[in-house]
Amino acid sequence: MKLSRLYEDVKQHPDPSKMTPWQAYYYARDVIKDRWPEAEPTIMQHPGWACAYARDVIGDRWPEAEPIIMRDPQWACYYARDVKGRWPEAEPTIKKSRWWMEYQEDVLVPWKRKQEIIKRGEEYQKRTGKLPDEDMF
């Protein structure tokens, strides 16, 4: 369905319970341009649209949808990469899938690098009594 058709359908049916998850997501993102609490139960029915809603509309974690997103390894990987950061609770699901390598590269490696930088900064501060300069990294 083309987006123009979507908007025509939505204008006729602004009730989110009569929409598909993707229709409710696009309406929140493109028409309301903000969270749409009445549509969140509909959007949450699909892990991919829930992930996109958290990333594109909320701009932050969506804890209520995390159990739904966590069930699908692909969307759990994308949610961790784009929204949450390392997600140990979802790692068993992701690990059993082809998305594990992408999760490691996009989430775990950057997370470990940040932990190394924090540790080096703390060690520098203990050793010198000064805050680390960002150029030292």
C-alpha positions as CSV (number, residue, x, y, z in Angstrom):
1,M,0.0,0.0,0.0
2,K,1.4,3.4,-0.9
3,L,1.8,6.0,1.9
4,S,-0.7,8.3,0.3
5,R,-3.2,5.5,0.4
6,L,-2.3,4.9,4.0
7,Y,-3.0,8.5,5.0
8,E,-6.3,8.4,3.2
9,D,-7.3,5.2,5.0
10,V,-6.1,6.6,8.4
11,K,-8.1,9.8,7.9
12,Q,-11.2,7.7,7.5
13,H,-10.2,5.5,10.5
14,P,-8.2,7.4,13.1
15,D,-9.0,4.6,15.6
16,P,-5.7,2.9,16.2
17,S,-7.4,-0.4,17.0
18,K,-8.6,-0.6,13.4
19,M,-5.0,0.0,12.0
20,T,-2.2,-2.4,11.4
21,P,1.0,-1.8,13.4
22,W,2.8,-0.2,10.4
23,Q,-0.1,2.1,9.8
24,A,-0.2,3.3,13.4
25,Y,3.6,3.7,13.3
26,Y,3.6,5.8,10.2
27,Y,0.7,7.9,11.5
28,A,2.5,8.6,14.7
29,R,5.8,9.4,13.0
30,D,4.5,11.4,10.0
31,V,1.2,12.9,11.1
32,I,1.3,13.3,14.8
33,K,5.1,13.5,14.9
34,D,5.1,12.4,18.5
35,R,4.1,9.5,20.7
36,W,0.6,8.2,20.3
37,P,-0.2,6.4,23.5
38,E,-3.6,5.1,22.1
39,A,-1.8,3.3,19.3
40,E,1.1,1.8,21.3
41,P,-0.8,-1.5,22.0
42,T,-1.3,-1.8,18.2
43,I,2.3,-0.9,17.3
44,M,3.6,-3.3,20.0
45,Q,2.0,-6.2,18.3
46,H,5.0,-6.4,15.8
47,P,8.6,-6.3,17.1
48,G,9.9,-4.5,14.0
49,W,7.4,-1.7,14.2
50,A,7.9,-1.5,18.0
51,C,11.6,-1.1,17.4
52,A,11.1,1.5,14.7
53,Y,8.7,3.4,17.0
54,A,11.1,3.4,19.8
55,R,13.9,4.6,17.5
56,D,12.1,7.1,15.3
57,V,9.2,8.4,17.5
58,I,10.2,8.0,21.1
59,G,13.9,8.5,20.5
60,D,14.7,6.3,23.5
61,R,14.0,3.0,25.1
62,W,10.5,1.7,25.2
63,P,10.5,-0.6,28.2
64,E,6.9,-1.8,27.8
65,A,7.7,-3.1,24.3
66,E,11.1,-4.7,25.1
67,P,9.6,-8.2,26.0
68,I,7.9,-8.2,22.5
69,I,11.1,-7.0,20.7
70,M,13.3,-9.4,22.5
71,R,11.4,-12.4,21.0
72,D,12.7,-11.7,17.5
73,P,16.5,-11.9,17.2
74,Q,16.7,-9.5,14.2
75,W,14.7,-6.7,15.9
76,A,16.4,-7.3,19.2
77,C,19.7,-6.8,17.5
78,Y,18.5,-3.6,15.8
79,Y,16.9,-2.3,19.0
80,A,20.2,-2.9,20.9
81,R,22.2,-1.2,18.1
82,D,19.9,1.8,17.5
83,V,18.3,2.4,20.9
84,K,19.3,0.5,24.0
85,G,23.0,-0.5,23.7
86,R,24.1,-3.8,25.1
87,W,21.1,-5.9,26.0
88,P,22.2,-8.9,28.1
89,E,18.6,-10.1,28.6
90,A,18.2,-10.5,24.8
91,E,21.6,-12.0,24.1
92,P,20.4,-15.7,24.5
93,T,17.8,-15.1,21.8
94,I,20.2,-13.2,19.5
95,K,23.0,-15.8,20.1
96,K,20.9,-18.6,18.5
97,S,20.4,-16.7,15.3
98,R,22.4,-15.4,12.3
99,W,22.1,-11.9,13.9
100,W,24.7,-12.8,16.6
101,M,27.7,-11.7,14.5
102,E,26.1,-8.4,13.7
103,Y,25.2,-7.8,17.3
104,Q,28.8,-8.5,18.3
105,E,30.2,-6.1,15.7
106,D,27.6,-3.3,16.2
107,V,26.9,-3.5,19.9
108,L,29.4,-5.6,21.9
109,V,32.6,-4.3,20.3
110,P,31.7,-0.6,20.7
111,W,30.4,-1.3,24.2
112,K,33.7,-3.0,25.2
113,R,35.7,-0.1,23.7
114,K,33.7,2.4,25.8
115,Q,34.4,0.3,28.9
116,E,38.2,0.3,28.0
117,I,38.1,4.1,27.6
118,I,36.3,4.6,30.9
119,K,38.8,2.3,32.7
120,R,41.8,4.1,31.2
121,G,40.3,7.5,32.2
122,E,39.8,6.3,35.7
123,E,43.3,4.9,35.9
124,Y,44.7,8.2,34.6
125,Q,42.8,10.2,37.1
126,K,44.0,8.0,40.0
127,R,47.6,8.2,38.8
128,T,47.7,12.0,38.1
129,G,44.8,13.5,40.1
130,K,43.7,15.2,36.9
131,L,40.7,14.6,34.7
132,P,41.6,12.9,31.4
133,D,41.8,15.1,28.3
134,E,39.7,13.8,25.5
135,D,42.7,14.0,23.1
136,M,44.5,11.3,25.1
137,F,42.1,8.7,23.7
